[in-house]
Amino acid sequence: MKNLSFHTCLACLVSLTPVGVHAQDSVGRGWPVSADAEWVGAGVPYYNIDMASARDGNSPAGITPLPRDIFTSDDFYVDREYWTDPRYFRCNSMPALDSQWGDYSSSPKYITDDSSKGAWGNCDVDYPRENLVSPYGFDTAQAHYDALLNETRRKGGPTQYSRDNLPPDWDGRYTRNINTIFLQVMNGQAPNIPEEYHEPPQWIVGYYNQMPTILSLLTPEYQQRLVQQLYHQAHDNAAQWSGMFCRPEGFMRLWSVPAGPNEMDLSVTPSRVQFWGGFDNAMRNVYPNREFNMSGVVPRLGADIPQWMGETVGFWDGETLISWTSNIQGWFSHALWEHSSKLQTIEIYTPRKRDDGSLIGLEHEAIFYDEDGLVQPVRQIQFLSRVADYNDVDPLNVTHCNQTIFNINGRGVPMTPGSTFEYEVEDLLDRPWAHSWEKYFEQHMQQPEDDESMFSFE
């Protein structure tokens, strides 16, 4: 059994020719995804928003359900022997499990009051694990960064830019074409994106993989955290999404679709490269030629306090920007796995140009290192399309979240102005989502002892 897709036209969201970064003779960047990057089942012609393979608790033809699964179990902790079987999740991807109660406007509502009615996904779809993990032989972000820096030095770099020798002109508005594809599908159209904008499947958001494939990337503790998250969403209809409670969205939301950089402004100066926009006023600054302070728990630039977007150093290799981000606040985004405060990334921004030299956009290769959360580094390659000059688009606005939904007895409840109610102030930095689930929904459950062998996928 291979991967599943989301309940939006999953296969059609990226039924484009997969392309990787341009092959380069480099120790740690530019390696393309494997030639068989097209995921199993990608050709399935789903061109509508409802792609469940079975509904109302029924199983698909030829599939024998497990005796208990995420929709029927009263204790997911004791089901760990089933976590390696896609049928435990009814062959659903992360967003598909997230959407079963109708929380996504882009997908159908499959469950109204009985979680056992959860829909099945497509058991024959999966994006291969070998295309999710990093192809580079580095155990840490620091080792990866140092190797790329030394490689650049051997070529005479890094490139030094100044006001008399300006860096590449990347200034302007950017977007993600995966969002354009998404809208085309929602309007009943076949995806139509020119090949010059193509990118490999955007797997981090979870559209393309069976749950066991994603879980195999995580350490035992973080496997449990992800199953906990999806169980309480799919089984209990107890969403704990950051946005609904006006919590910060967190670093990994930058790779989410469509909440990632749908619209993003990029400004390049000799001393700083700034990315701004996408959601939650997200702002990232890359400081070329600065070095991290290595005296804290993780490398950092400022105080020894994790930051929502982390802190980033970098250097130029000609027109390619290479960066290292550290000091990131541990968090989770719904339909994604939770990450620790040891998460670090190596990111490479490479311009893609037309024959006439005009800029199409930036290939963005990101390699994720998290010694607490990941069993090995993972990689995603996306494409940031340049839309226009600043003078040709409306300015992006700073937004402010006014909370109208509050966590009452473990579920988000809309409250009208003037309402009076009892509310427990949460500790924002102590996994408030998990504490809420454990308090209101897990009193009868058997949390396992701290034995990593229980969670082994080997």
C-alpha positions in Angstrom: 0.0 0.0 0.0 1.4 3.4 -0.9 0.3 7.0 -0.2 -2.9 8.9 0.0 -3.9 12.3 -1.1 -5.9 15.0 0.4 -9.6 15.4 -0.2 -9.0 18.1 -2.6 -7.8 17.1 -6.1 -4.7 15.7 -4.7 -3.2 14.0 -7.6 -4.1 16.8 -9.8 -2.6 19.4 -7.6 0.8 18.4 -8.9 0.1 16.2 -11.9 2.8 18.3 -13.6 6.1 17.0 -14.7 8.2 16.9 -11.5 11.4 18.9 -11.7 14.2 19.1 -9.2 16.9 21.7 -8.7 19.4 22.0 -11.5 22.0 19.3 -11.1 25.3 20.8 -9.9 28.7 19.5 -9.0 28.3 20.3 -5.4 28.8 18.4 -2.1 25.6 19.7 -0.6 23.2 21.5 -2.9 21.5 21.2 -6.2 21.1 17.5 -6.3 17.9 16.7 -8.3 15.2 14.4 -6.9 15.4 10.9 -8.3 14.2 10.3 -11.9 11.2 8.5 -10.6 10.0 11.5 -8.7 6.4 11.0 -9.9 4.6 9.4 -7.0 2.7 6.2 -7.1 -0.8 6.8 -8.3 0.0 10.3 -9.6 -1.8 9.7 -12.9 -5.2 9.0 -11.2 -7.5 11.6 -12.9 -9.2 13.2 -9.9 -10.4 16.6 -11.1 -12.9 17.3 -8.3 -12.7 18.2 -4.6 -14.1 14.9 -3.4 -11.6 12.0 -3.8 -12.6 9.7 -0.9 -12.5 6.1 -2.0 -15.2 5.1 0.5 -17.6 6.9 2.9 -19.9 6.4 5.8 -17.5 4.0 7.6 -17.5 1.6 4.6 -14.1 0.3 3.4 -13.0 0.4 -0.2 -13.3 -2.7 -2.4 -10.5 -5.1 -1.8 -9.4 -3.5 1.5 -9.8 -5.4 4.7 -10.1 -2.9 7.6 -8.2 -3.3 10.8 -10.1 -4.3 14.0 -9.6 -0.8 15.2 -8.3 2.4 13.6 -7.9 6.1 14.4 -11.7 6.7 13.9 -12.9 3.8 16.1 -10.2 3.4 18.8 -10.8 4.7 22.3 -7.1 4.8 23.0 -4.6 5.5 20.2 -1.6 4.9 22.6 -2.3 1.1 22.8 -2.6 0.9 19.0 1.0 1.6 18.2 1.4 -1.9 16.6 -1.0 -0.6 13.9 0.7 2.7 13.2 2.9 1.2 10.5 -0.2 0.1 8.6 -1.9 2.7 6.3 -5.3 1.2 7.2 -5.0 2.4 10.7 -5.5 5.9 9.2 -7.9 4.6 6.6 -5.2 5.5 4.0 -5.7 9.2 4.7 -3.0 11.8 4.5 -2.4 14.3 7.2 -4.7 17.0 5.7 -7.3 14.4 4.8 -7.5 13.4 8.5 -7.6 17.0 9.5 -10.6 17.8 7.2 -13.0 15.0 8.0 -15.4 17.1 10.1 -15.7 19.8 7.5 -13.1 22.2 8.9 -11.7 22.9 5.4 -13.8 24.8 3.0 -12.0 23.1 0.2 -13.1 19.6 1.0 -16.3 17.8 1.9 -17.6 17.1 5.4 -17.5 13.3 5.9 -18.4 13.1 9.6 -21.3 14.9 11.4 -21.5 13.2 14.8 -19.9 9.7 14.7 -16.2 9.4 14.0 -16.6 5.8 12.9 -18.1 7.3 9.7 -14.7 8.6 8.7 -13.9 8.4 5.0 -11.1 6.4 3.4 -8.5 7.8 1.2 -6.6 6.1 -1.7 -4.5 3.3 -0.5 -2.5 3.2 -3.8 -0.9 6.6 -3.6 2.3 7.5 -1.9 5.3 9.7 -2.6 8.5 7.6 -2.1 10.3 8.1 1.2 13.6 8.3 -0.7 12.4 11.6 -2.2 11.6 13.0 1.2 14.9 12.5 3.0 18.0 14.6 2.3 20.4 13.0 -0.3 23.4 14.7 1.4 25.6 12.9 3.9 25.5 15.4 6.7 24.2 14.8 10.2 23.9 18.4 11.3 23.1 21.8 9.7 26.5 23.1 10.8 28.4 20.4 9.0 26.3 21.0 5.9 26.8 24.8 6.0 30.5 24.5 6.6 30.9 22.1 3.7 29.1 24.5 1.4 31.1 27.5 2.7 34.4 25.7 2.2 33.3 24.6 -1.3 32.6 28.2 -2.1 35.9 29.4 -0.7 37.7 26.9 -3.0 36.2 28.7 -5.9 37.4 32.1 -4.6 34.2 33.1 -2.7 32.1 33.9 -0.9 31.0 36.8 -3.2 31.1 40.1 -1.4 28.5 42.6 -2.4 28.4 46.3 -1.5 26.7 49.5 -2.5 29.3 49.8 -5.2 28.8 46.2 -6.2 25.2 45.4 -5.8 23.7 41.9 -5.2 21.3 40.3 -7.6 18.2 42.3 -8.3 15.6 40.0 -6.8 13.4 42.8 -5.3 9.7 42.4 -5.9 6.5 40.4 -5.2 6.6 36.6 -5.2 4.1 33.8 -5.0 3.7 30.0 -4.9 2.3 28.4 -8.1 1.0 25.5 -6.0 -1.6 28.0 -4.8 -2.5 28.8 -8.4 -2.9 25.1 -9.1 -5.1 24.8 -6.0 -7.4 27.5 -7.2 -7.6 26.1 -10.7 -8.6 22.7 -9.3 -11.2 24.3 -7.0 -12.7 26.0 -10.0 -12.9 22.6 -11.8 -10.0 23.3 -14.2 -7.1 21.1 -15.1 -3.8 22.4 -13.7 -2.2 24.7 -16.2 1.2 26.1 -15.1 4.0 26.7 -17.6 6.9 24.2 -17.3 9.3 27.0 -16.3 7.4 27.3 -13.0 7.3 23.6 -12.2 8.5 22.1 -8.9 8.6 18.6 -7.3 5.6 17.6 -5.2 5.2 19.7 -2.1 5.1 16.8 0.3 5.7 18.6 3.6 2.2 19.8 3.8 1.2 16.2 3.8 -1.0 15.9 0.7 0.9 13.0 -0.9 1.9 10.5 1.7 0.4 7.7 3.7 0.8 8.3 7.4 3.3 5.5 8.0 5.7 7.1 5.5 5.6 10.4 7.4 5.9 8.6 10.8 9.0 6.8 9.6 10.7 10.1 9.4 10.1 10.9 13.0 11.7 9.8 16.3 9.4 7.7 18.6 8.4 10.7 20.8 7.4 12.8 17.8 5.6 9.9 16.1 3.4 9.8 19.2 2.9 13.5 19.1 1.8 13.4 15.5 -0.6 10.5 16.0 -2.0 12.3 19.1 -2.6 15.4 17.0 -4.4 13.6 14.2 -6.4 11.3 16.6 -8.0 14.3 18.4 -8.7 16.0 15.1 -10.2 13.0 13.3 -11.7 11.1 16.2 -12.7 13.9 18.7 -13.2 16.9 16.4 -11.0 18.8 18.8 -8.9 21.0 16.5 -6.1 23.0 18.2 -5.0 25.0 15.2 -2.8 28.0 16.0 -4.6 30.5 13.8 -8.1 29.8 15.4 -6.8 30.8 18.8 -4.6 33.7 17.5 -1.4 31.8 18.5 1.7 32.2 16.4 1.7 30.0 13.4 5.3 28.9 13.8 8.3 28.4 11.5 7.1 25.3 9.5 3.9 27.1 8.4 6.2 28.8 5.8 6.1 25.5 3.9 2.4 25.0 4.2 -0.1 25.3 1.3 -2.0 27.5 0.9 -1.0 29.4 4.1 2.7 29.5 3.1 4.1 32.4 1.1 1.0 33.0 -1.1 2.2 36.6 -1.5 5.6 37.5 -0.3 7.9 40.6 -0.8 11.6 40.1 -1.2 14.2 42.9 -0.7 17.9 42.4 -1.2 20.6 44.7 0.1 24.3 44.1 0.6 23.8 43.6 4.3 20.4 41.9 4.5 18.0 39.8 2.5 14.5 40.1 3.8 11.5 37.9 3.1 8.1 39.3 4.3 4.6 38.2 4.0 2.6 35.0 3.5 0.8 34.8 6.9 1.0 36.1 10.4 3.2 39.0 9.3 6.0 36.4 8.8 9.4 38.1 8.4 12.7 36.4 7.8 16.1 38.2 7.5 19.2 36.6 6.1 22.5 38.3 7.2 25.2 37.5 4.7 28.7 37.1 6.1 27.6 37.1 9.8 28.5 34.3 12.1 26.4 32.6 14.8 27.2 32.8 18.5 27.8 29.1 19.4 27.6 29.5 23.2 23.9 28.7 23.6 21.8 25.5 23.4 21.7 26.1 19.6 23.5 28.6 17.3 22.0 32.1 17.5 22.5 35.7 16.7 20.7 37.5 19.5 19.6 36.4 23.0 19.6 32.7 23.9 15.8 32.6 23.4 14.1 30.8 20.6 12.5 32.9 17.9 9.3 32.1 16.0 11.1 32.5 12.6 14.5 31.7 13.9 17.7 33.6 13.1 19.6 33.3 9.8 23.2 33.7 8.6 24.3 33.2 5.0 26.7 33.9 2.2 26.6 34.5 -1.6 28.1 32.1 -4.1 27.7 34.4 -7.2 24.0 34.8 -7.7 23.1 31.9 -5.3 22.2 32.7 -1.7 23.0 30.0 0.9 21.6 30.3 4.4 21.6 28.6 7.8 18.7 29.1 10.2 18.8 28.2 13.9 17.2 29.2 17.2 13.7 28.3 16.1 10.9 28.0 18.6 9.5 24.4 18.8 5.9 24.3 17.6 3.4 22.6 15.3 1.2 23.5 12.4 -2.0 21.6 11.8 -1.6 18.8 9.3 2.2 18.9 9.8 4.4 17.1 12.3 5.6 18.9 15.5 9.2 20.1 15.5 11.5 20.8 18.4 13.5 23.9 19.3 16.5 22.2 17.9 15.2 22.4 14.3 17.7 24.0 11.9 17.6 24.5 8.2 20.0 24.9 5.3 18.4 26.8 2.5 19.6 27.5 -1.0 18.0 30.2 -3.3 19.0 29.8 -6.9 17.6 32.1 -9.6 15.8 30.6 -12.6 16.0 32.7 -15.7 14.6 32.8 -19.2 16.8 32.7 -22.3 16.7 36.5 -22.4 18.1 36.7 -18.8 14.9 37.9 -17.2 14.1 36.4 -13.8 11.4 33.8 -13.5 11.8 33.2 -9.8 13.8 31.4 -7.2 14.3 27.7 -6.7 14.2 27.2 -2.9 15.9 24.1 -1.6 15.5 23.5 2.1 17.1 20.7 4.2 15.7 20.3 7.7 17.7 19.0 10.7 16.1 18.3 14.0 18.0 15.8 16.3 15.0 15.6 18.6 12.2 15.2 16.1 13.7 13.6 12.9 15.5 10.3 12.5 17.3 11.8 9.6 17.3 15.1 7.7 14.6 15.8 5.2 14.4 18.0 2.1 11.8 19.9 0.1 12.3 21.9 -3.1 9.8 24.6 -4.0 9.7 27.4 -6.5 9.0 31.1 -5.7 7.6 32.8 -8.7 8.4 36.5 -9.2 5.1 38.3 -9.9 5.9 42.0 -10.3 7.9 45.0 -9.2 6.7 46.7 -6.0 5.2 49.6 -8.0 2.9 47.3 -9.9 1.2 45.5 -7.0 -0.8 46.6 -4.0 1.3 46.8 -0.8 1.1 43.9 1.7 -0.6 45.0 4.9 0.3 44.2 8.4 -2.4 42.1 10.0 -3.6 41.6 13.6 -5.5 38.6 14.9 -8.5 39.4 17.1 -9.4 36.3 19.0 -13.1 35.3 18.8 -12.6 31.5 19.3 -11.6 30.2 22.7 -10.5 26.8 24.0 -13.4 25.8 26.2 -13.3 22.2 27.5 -10.8 21.2 24.9 -12.6 22.5 21.8 -12.7 25.8 20.0 -15.9 27.7 20.8 -16.8 31.0 19.0 -17.7 33.7 21.5 -19.5 36.9 20.7 -18.5 40.3 22.1 -19.7 40.9 25.6 -19.7 37.2 26.5 -18.6 36.2 29.9 -17.1 32.7 30.4 -14.6 30.8 32.4 -11.3 30.4 30.6 -8.0 28.8 31.6 -4.9 30.9 30.6 -2.6 28.6 28.7 1.2 28.4 28.8 1.9 29.2 25.2 5.4 27.7 25.2 4.5 24.4 26.9 2.6 22.6 24.2 -0.9 24.0 25.1 -2.6 21.8 22.5 -1.3 18.6 24.0 -2.2 19.6 27.5 -5.7 20.4 26.4 -6.1 17.0 24.7 -4.7 15.1 27.7 -6.9 17.0 30.2 -10.2 16.6 28.4 -9.9 13.5 26.2 -7.2 11.2 27.6 -8.1 10.6 31.2 -9.0 6.9 30.4 -6.0 6.3 28.1 -2.8 4.4 28.8 0.2 6.5 27.9 3.2 4.2 27.3 6.3 4.2 29.4 9.3 5.9 28.0 10.5 2.9 26.0 11.6 3.9 22.4 11.4 0.3 21.3 7.7 0.5 21.5 7.6 3.0 18.7 10.3 1.5 16.4 9.4 1.3 12.8 12.2 -1.2 12.1 
